[in-house]
Amino acid sequence: MEFIDLKKQQKNIRSSLNLRLKKVLDDGRYIGGEEVATLEKELSLFCGAKHAIACSNGTDALMLALMALDIGPGDGVITIPFTYIATLESIAAVGATPVLVDVYDSTFNINVDKIEHAIKSSDKTIKAIMPVDLFGLPARYRVVKDIAKKYNLKIIADAAQSFGASKEEKNVGTFGDITTTSFFPAKPLGCYGDGGAVFTDSSEYNAIIRSLAVHGKGTDKYDNIRIGMNSRLDTIQAAILLEKLNIFPDEIKSRNQIASLYRNKLNHLPLKFQIIPEGYRSVYAQFSVLFNNEETRDRVQLALKNNGIPSVIYYVIPGHLQTGYEYLNYSIGDFPVSEDLSKRILSLPMHPYLNDIDIEKIITIIEKEIK
């Protein structure tokens, strides 16, 4: 059993994928081929953002957003410790400081009630709020927007895990001033290498980000009007994403059906799930379970492993306790919810091609270990 079964997905699209890849090879435009522009248009139509800019990876996408907003040394960006390190890393990489707030123990997303205190108590000039849509669930952007407006801040939505998710009639890609996502192969919409995208409704940000992503170019690549970076999505990855985008709506439905199956079959056990508030639709980048304690979690994970079933702990060490971020001067106990989640959480296999037999096997092992 695979944690994320890309082979089954590829089998589903192999014939049409081969045709797309053959065209790229025949055209010979491996950088800046027409598939890149087509993908950007299709991504924009899919989520409703006016502009979509393809780039090399999700971390670059975050950095491009920060650079477009002129965030750098002396500035602070509000975000969370319970996330993949790329969130904090991107802020640090532009010379700014991650200013952390804890998450909810229900949705695992940023606790909006703690944002204002972090803004007021920070010794940095807070320039932006960077919520993270954990495991595919959008954060509480309506409240975040109210706070951002009050303090004249920008919102960068870290949607590395949530492209394809929505709240009511709005899709991820439209909740922040700038939204970023990742097309890492394990993501709900992933390519066969690294890839990412930035979304915005601002024509000004669109122009700046496109320039930044190609060495700060102006009229051409030898006219460099700002300090930028090299962050282009290659044509082959764009072609792969175009083919995957065709089946993405059906895969989102399947992910939600599988998540419901997990919930229904596990809800009699002493464990908890990520809460999906009314009106929200997750894309279920991961399906995560909270056990009562670390010992139970570790015992279940070992039992799954012994039966050939992979599982992953997201995240073993919260960002504020990572060695590379000791300079932020946070300590154990500063973010108790994030620290507690790290000790009790376990992500189970989740992809659109899981079948009932796979799920029953997983359920049976968990039942046996925690009854």
C-alpha positions in Angstrom: 0.0 0.0 0.0 1.2 3.5 -0.9 0.9 6.6 1.3 0.2 8.5 -1.9 -0.2 6.3 -5.0 1.1 8.3 -8.0 1.4 5.1 -10.1 -2.3 4.5 -10.0 -3.0 8.1 -10.9 -0.5 8.0 -13.8 -2.0 4.8 -15.1 -5.3 6.7 -15.3 -3.8 9.5 -17.5 -0.8 7.8 -19.2 -2.0 7.8 -22.8 -3.0 11.5 -22.8 0.0 12.4 -20.7 2.3 10.8 -23.3 0.8 12.9 -26.0 1.4 16.1 -24.0 5.0 15.2 -23.3 5.6 14.2 -26.9 4.5 17.6 -28.0 6.9 19.3 -25.6 9.7 17.1 -26.8 8.8 17.7 -30.5 8.6 21.5 -29.9 11.9 21.6 -28.0 10.9 24.6 -25.9 11.7 23.3 -22.4 11.7 26.7 -20.8 8.9 29.1 -21.5 6.9 26.7 -23.8 3.3 27.5 -24.6 2.2 24.9 -22.0 3.3 27.2 -19.2 1.1 30.1 -20.4 -1.8 27.6 -20.9 -1.3 26.2 -17.4 -1.4 29.7 -15.9 -4.6 30.5 -17.7 -6.2 27.2 -16.6 -5.1 27.6 -13.0 -6.6 31.1 -13.0 -9.9 29.9 -14.4 -10.0 27.0 -11.9 -9.6 29.1 -8.8 -11.0 32.5 -9.8 -7.9 34.5 -9.3 -7.2 37.1 -12.0 -3.5 36.2 -12.3 -1.6 32.9 -11.9 2.2 32.9 -12.1 3.9 29.5 -12.4 7.2 29.2 -10.6 9.8 26.6 -9.6 8.4 25.4 -6.2 6.3 26.3 -3.3 9.1 27.8 -1.2 10.0 30.1 -4.1 6.3 31.1 -4.4 6.4 32.3 -0.8 9.6 34.2 -1.3 8.3 35.8 -4.5 5.2 37.0 -2.5 7.3 38.4 0.3 9.7 40.1 -2.2 6.8 41.6 -4.1 5.5 43.2 -0.9 9.0 44.6 -0.2 9.3 42.6 3.1 12.8 42.3 4.4 15.2 43.0 7.3 13.5 44.6 10.3 10.1 43.4 9.2 8.0 40.7 10.9 5.5 38.3 9.3 2.8 36.6 11.5 2.6 32.8 10.9 2.4 29.5 12.8 4.9 27.0 14.1 2.8 24.0 13.2 3.7 23.8 9.5 6.4 22.6 7.2 9.6 24.6 7.7 9.3 26.2 4.3 6.8 28.7 5.8 9.3 30.0 8.3 12.2 29.5 6.0 10.8 31.8 3.3 10.3 34.6 5.7 13.9 34.2 7.1 15.3 33.9 3.6 14.3 37.4 2.7 15.7 38.8 5.9 12.4 39.2 7.8 11.5 37.6 11.1 8.8 34.9 11.6 6.5 36.1 14.4 4.6 33.0 15.6 1.2 32.4 17.0 -0.3 29.1 18.0 -3.0 27.1 16.2 -6.4 25.9 17.1 -6.6 22.3 18.5 -9.7 21.8 16.3 -8.8 22.9 12.7 -5.0 23.0 13.3 -5.0 26.4 11.5 -3.9 29.8 12.8 -5.7 30.9 16.0 -7.0 34.3 14.9 -7.6 35.3 18.5 -3.9 35.4 19.1 -2.9 37.5 16.1 -3.4 41.0 17.6 -1.4 40.3 20.7 1.5 39.1 18.5 1.3 42.2 16.4 1.3 44.5 19.5 4.0 42.7 21.4 6.5 42.2 18.6 9.6 44.4 18.4 9.5 44.0 14.6 7.5 46.1 12.1 4.7 43.6 11.2 4.1 43.8 7.5 2.0 40.7 6.7 0.0 37.8 8.0 0.8 34.4 6.5 -1.9 31.9 7.4 -1.2 28.2 6.5 -4.1 26.1 5.1 -3.0 22.9 7.0 -3.7 19.5 5.4 -5.9 21.2 2.8 -8.3 23.2 5.0 -8.5 27.0 4.4 -7.8 29.2 7.4 -10.3 31.8 8.8 -9.6 34.4 6.2 -12.6 36.6 6.9 -11.3 37.3 10.4 -7.7 37.5 9.2 -8.8 40.1 6.7 -10.5 42.2 9.4 -7.3 42.2 11.4 -5.1 43.0 8.4 -7.3 45.9 7.5 -7.2 47.2 11.1 -3.4 47.2 11.1 -2.8 47.9 7.4 -1.2 44.6 6.8 -1.0 42.3 3.7 -2.2 38.7 3.6 0.0 36.0 2.1 -2.0 32.8 2.0 0.3 29.7 2.3 -1.9 27.3 0.3 0.9 24.8 -0.4 -1.5 22.0 0.8 -4.9 23.5 -0.1 -5.1 24.4 -3.8 -8.5 23.1 -4.9 -10.2 23.7 -1.5 -12.9 26.3 -1.0 -15.1 28.2 1.5 -18.7 28.5 0.3 -18.5 30.1 -3.2 -14.8 31.2 -3.0 -11.8 29.1 -3.9 -8.3 29.0 -2.5 -6.3 31.4 -4.6 -8.6 34.3 -3.8 -8.5 34.7 -0.1 -5.2 36.7 0.3 -3.6 39.7 -1.3 -1.2 37.0 -2.7 -1.7 33.2 -2.5 1.0 30.7 -3.0 0.9 27.0 -3.6 3.2 24.0 -4.3 3.0 21.3 -7.0 5.4 19.0 -5.2 4.5 15.4 -6.4 2.8 14.6 -3.0 0.4 17.6 -3.1 -3.2 17.1 -4.2 -2.3 18.7 -7.6 1.4 17.7 -8.1 3.8 17.5 -10.9 6.7 15.0 -11.4 9.3 17.2 -9.9 9.2 20.6 -8.2 6.8 23.3 -9.1 4.6 26.0 -7.6 2.4 29.0 -8.4 1.5 32.4 -7.1 -2.0 33.9 -7.4 -3.2 37.5 -7.1 -6.0 39.8 -8.3 -3.5 42.7 -8.4 -2.1 43.6 -11.8 0.7 45.4 -10.0 1.8 42.4 -8.0 1.4 40.2 -11.1 3.9 42.3 -13.0 6.3 42.5 -10.1 6.2 38.7 -9.4 6.7 37.9 -13.0 9.8 40.1 -13.1 11.1 38.7 -9.8 10.8 35.2 -11.0 13.1 35.8 -14.0 16.0 37.6 -12.4 14.1 40.9 -12.0 13.8 41.4 -15.7 12.4 44.5 -17.3 11.8 44.6 -21.1 13.9 41.5 -21.5 16.1 39.1 -19.5 19.1 41.4 -20.1 17.3 44.4 -18.7 17.2 43.8 -14.9 15.2 46.4 -13.1 15.1 44.8 -9.7 16.9 42.1 -7.7 15.1 38.9 -8.5 15.7 35.1 -8.6 15.5 32.2 -11.1 12.2 30.6 -10.5 10.6 29.4 -13.7 8.4 26.4 -14.1 9.7 24.2 -16.9 7.5 23.2 -19.8 7.5 19.5 -19.1 6.1 20.1 -15.6 3.5 22.4 -17.0 2.4 19.8 -19.4 2.1 17.2 -16.6 0.1 19.6 -14.5 -2.3 20.4 -17.4 -3.1 16.7 -17.8 -3.6 16.3 -14.0 -5.8 19.4 -13.8 -8.2 17.7 -16.1 -8.9 15.0 -13.5 -8.4 17.2 -10.5 -12.1 17.9 -9.8 -13.0 14.2 -9.7 -10.0 13.6 -7.5 -11.1 16.2 -5.0 -14.5 14.5 -4.8 -12.7 11.1 -4.2 -10.5 12.6 -1.5 -13.6 13.9 0.4 -15.4 10.6 0.0 -12.4 8.7 1.4 -12.1 11.2 4.3 -15.8 10.6 5.1 -15.2 6.9 5.0 -12.3 7.2 7.4 -14.4 9.3 9.8 -17.4 7.1 9.7 -15.4 4.0 10.4 -13.1 5.5 13.1 -15.6 7.7 15.0 -16.3 5.1 17.6 -12.7 5.0 18.8 -11.0 7.3 21.3 -9.4 9.7 18.8 -10.1 13.0 17.1 -10.1 14.4 13.6 -9.3 17.8 12.1 -12.6 19.7 12.3 -13.9 21.0 9.0 -16.2 24.0 9.8 -19.5 24.4 8.0 -19.2 25.9 4.6 -15.5 24.8 4.2 -14.4 22.2 1.8 -11.0 20.6 2.4 -8.9 19.1 -0.4 -7.4 16.6 2.1 -3.8 16.9 1.3 -3.5 14.6 4.4 -5.9 12.8 6.6 -4.7 13.1 10.1 -5.8 11.5 13.3 -5.2 12.7 16.9 -4.6 9.9 19.5 -4.9 10.4 23.2 -1.2 10.3 23.8 2.2 9.9 22.2 2.5 6.3 23.2 -0.7 5.2 21.5 0.2 7.2 18.4 3.6 5.5 18.2 2.2 2.0 18.9 -0.4 2.5 16.1 2.3 3.7 13.7 4.5 0.7 14.4 1.6 -1.7 13.9 0.7 -0.1 10.6 4.4 -0.3 9.5 4.6 -4.0 10.4 1.6 -4.6 8.2 3.0 -2.8 5.2 1.0 0.4 5.7 2.9 3.7 5.6 2.0 6.7 7.8 3.6 10.0 8.5 3.9 12.4 11.5 3.2 16.0 10.4 5.0 17.6 12.2 7.5 15.8 14.5 9.2 19.0 15.6 7.3 22.4 15.5 9.1 25.2 13.7 9.9 27.2 16.9 11.8 24.2 18.3 13.9 23.5 15.2 17.6 24.0 15.6 18.0 26.4 12.8 15.4 28.8 14.3 16.8 29.0 17.9 17.6 32.6 17.1 13.9 33.4 17.3 14.2 32.8 21.1 11.1 30.7 21.5 11.0 27.9 24.0 9.2 24.7 24.9 5.8 25.7 26.2 5.4 28.9 24.1 3.0 27.2 21.7 1.3 24.4 23.7 -1.2 23.4 21.1 1.4 23.0 18.3 3.6 21.0 20.6 0.8 18.8 21.8 -0.4 18.1 18.2 3.2 17.1 17.3 3.1 14.4 20.0 -0.3 12.9 19.1 -0.9 13.3 15.4 -0.6 10.7 12.7 -1.4 11.0 9.0 -2.9 8.0 7.3 -2.7 7.0 3.6 -4.7 9.5 1.6 -5.1 9.6 -2.2 -8.0 9.4 -4.7 -7.3 5.7 -5.5 -7.6 4.2 -2.1 -10.1 1.4 -2.1 -12.4 0.0 0.5 -10.2 -3.0 1.2 -7.2 -0.7 1.9 -9.2 1.4 4.3 -10.7 -1.6 6.1 -7.2 -3.0 6.6 -6.1 0.3 8.1 -9.1 0.6 10.3 -8.8 -3.0 11.6 -5.2 -2.4 12.7 -6.0 0.9 14.5 -9.0 -0.7 16.2 -6.8 -3.6 17.5 -4.2 -1.2 18.9 -6.4 1.3 20.7 -9.5 -0.7 21.9 
